[in-house]
Amino acid sequence: MQAEQSLSAARRSAEETSENKEDKAETALKKAQEQVTTARKNREAAQAALSTNTIAYTPLTPTYPAQSTGRRRALATWIASRDNPLTARVAVNHIWARHFHAPLVASVFDFGRNGAQPTHPELLDWLAVEFMEHGWSMKHLHRLMVTSSAYRRSSVAASRESAAGPPGSAALSRDAATTDPENRWLWRMNPGQMEAEVVRDSILHLAGELDLAPVGYPLPTAFAETNRHRSLYFECFPEPNGASQFAELFDAPSPTECYRRTQTIVPQQALALTNGKLSHDRSRALAQRLAKQFAHPLYREEEDLIVVAYEQVLARRPTDEERSACRAFLAKQSTATKGNDLAFASLIHVLFNHNDFVTIR
């Protein structure tokens, strides 16, 4: 119909055209007639196809062979083969960085000539070979690292080690701190900061409220404050509101740069643990849960109360100086709140704000 309308318009134009434009009008008329002829043939072919009962059709998108050419498989096989040790070296560097809080190659995103040199090239090569020779088993690599003497070294200062360490260990630690302050030679364990997900999950777990049930779909970030599922199930995207407010304060993961997590220490983190509803409510829940283990309301002895709070929250026993400070704090809080329950909850709330709680040693 469109072609016939164009032909009619061309005929009228040819009849009304002056002699000077007659050739141009004839050309347009001839072109319109050819378009009508082509359109009629296409219509006849379409009508013939409609009258034919067949499942064959002309695809609207590109078609691909039914059998794979094997090129993608060949590429994947080459990437994960012993002939390409780069893959194993990169994987080892990532796993090492997660356990030791510092990679062997600082530029985890670049192993080329523009990247950083490895601090321990022989160790990196040995671990890569060990990884490949054990069937590319990450479980074997994890076990190898966490059972090593380097991983089990203490990260505390020499003054703390002097009391519990072997003779001369404090002096050796002080000498190493002077000659190798950046710990390039792994004379101690690198302290690391908890990721945002670990901080939230740890608080919920201590209060006995963490929901370990698996979730098969992403949870909206708006529910992070009220939902008790593990943090890894919540949405994470680079657009605004891609992470909860709590996660943003503790360096939420970046979906656009997943090769290494950033670590920052800002005042807002302490404020979130001090004034946030999550830590405030969970400290009371943990206090109530621990109170059931003691003769309520006396909790046996005050020393037991302090020790169990430190062991639960900080995973260590308090020092003599900390015991004295806690006794004074409980006495002051008991007078202010007129009860031991709220005083104990306040102590746990303080421990949630302790540096050792958010630090992995």
Buried (B, 14 or more C-beta within 10 A) or exposed (E): EEBEEBBEEBBEBBEEBEEEEEEEBEEBBEEBBEBBEEBEEEEEEEEEEEEEEEEEEEEEEEEEEEEEEEEEEEEEEEEEEEEEBEBBBBBBBBBBBEBBBBBBBBBBEEBEEEEEEBBBEEBBBEBBBBBBEEEBBEEBBEEBBEEEEBBEBBBBEBEBBBEEBEEEBBEBBBEBBEEEEEBEEBBBBBBBBBBBBBBBBBBBBBBEBBEEEEEEEEBEBEEBEEBEBBBEBBBBEEEEEBBBBBBBBBBBBBEEEEBBBEEEEEEEBBEBBEEBEBBBBBBBBBBBBBBEEBEEEEBEEBEEBBBBBBEBBBEEEBEEEBBEBBBEBBEEBBEEBEEBBBBBBBBBBBBBBBEBBBEBB
